[in-house]
Amino acid sequence: MPRMKFAINGEYIELHNLLKVTGVVDSGGAGKALVAEGDVKVDGKTELRKTAKLRPGQVVRVGDVEIRVMPPEGGEPARVGKV
């Protein structure tokens, strides 16, 4: 199974954009279609929300590809909720 890590630059990245920037699909539209077909899992559960906000620590699986969302490189992990 190909595994990769992707460090986000902000608090989150939307699912269809993650699929595009990691090269799993060629475009955001193709990413949206893949999600709509039920072929994407986030943390082991099928995810049907194309714009689901992914945060550090979450794992995305598409077929045999695994993408681990990481905190920004050289910075603090993204915070969730009120500070």
C-alpha positions as CSV (number, residue, x, y, z in Angstrom):
1,M,0.0,0.0,0.0
2,P,1.5,3.4,-1.0
3,R,1.6,5.6,2.0
4,M,2.3,9.3,2.1
5,K,2.3,12.2,4.5
6,F,0.9,15.6,3.7
7,A,1.7,18.6,5.9
8,I,-1.1,21.2,5.8
9,N,-0.3,25.0,5.9
10,G,-3.4,26.0,7.9
11,E,-5.9,24.6,10.3
12,Y,-7.4,22.2,7.7
13,I,-7.6,21.1,4.1
14,E,-10.8,20.1,2.3
15,L,-10.9,16.5,1.2
16,H,-11.3,17.1,-2.6
17,N,-8.3,19.5,-2.5
18,L,-6.2,17.0,-0.6
19,L,-6.8,14.4,-3.2
20,K,-5.8,16.9,-5.9
21,V,-2.6,18.2,-4.3
22,T,-1.3,14.7,-3.4
23,G,-1.8,13.6,-7.0
24,V,-4.4,10.9,-6.3
25,V,-6.6,12.7,-8.9
26,D,-5.9,15.2,-11.6
27,S,-8.4,17.8,-10.6
28,G,-10.6,19.0,-7.7
29,G,-13.7,17.9,-9.8
30,A,-12.3,14.4,-10.1
31,G,-11.7,14.4,-6.4
32,K,-15.3,15.4,-5.8
33,A,-16.5,12.6,-8.1
34,L,-14.4,10.1,-6.3
35,V,-15.8,11.1,-2.9
36,A,-19.4,11.1,-4.3
37,E,-18.9,7.5,-5.5
38,G,-18.1,6.4,-1.9
39,D,-14.5,5.4,-2.7
40,V,-12.8,7.5,0.0
41,K,-12.5,6.7,3.7
42,V,-11.4,9.0,6.4
43,D,-10.3,7.4,9.7
44,G,-11.8,4.1,8.5
45,K,-15.2,5.4,7.6
46,T,-16.6,6.2,4.2
47,E,-16.7,10.0,3.7
48,L,-19.3,11.4,1.3
49,R,-18.7,15.1,2.1
50,K,-16.5,16.5,-0.7
51,T,-15.5,19.5,1.4
52,A,-14.9,17.6,4.7
53,K,-12.3,19.5,6.7
54,L,-9.3,17.3,7.4
55,R,-7.0,18.2,10.3
56,P,-3.7,16.8,11.4
57,G,-3.8,13.2,12.6
58,Q,-6.5,12.1,10.2
59,V,-5.9,9.3,7.7
60,V,-7.4,9.2,4.2
61,R,-7.6,6.0,2.2
62,V,-8.4,5.7,-1.5
63,G,-8.1,2.2,-2.9
64,D,-4.6,1.1,-1.9
65,V,-3.3,4.7,-1.2
66,E,-3.1,6.0,2.4
67,I,-2.5,9.7,3.1
68,R,-1.7,10.9,6.7
69,V,-2.5,14.5,7.3
70,M,0.3,16.1,9.3
71,P,0.7,19.5,11.1
72,P,2.5,22.3,9.3
73,E,6.2,21.6,9.0
74,G,8.3,23.7,11.4
75,G,5.3,25.1,13.2
76,E,2.9,24.2,15.9
77,P,0.1,21.7,15.2
78,A,-3.1,23.3,14.0
79,R,-5.5,24.0,16.8
80,V,-9.1,22.9,16.7
81,G,-11.8,24.8,18.6
82,K,-11.4,27.9,20.8
83,V,-8.0,29.0,22.0
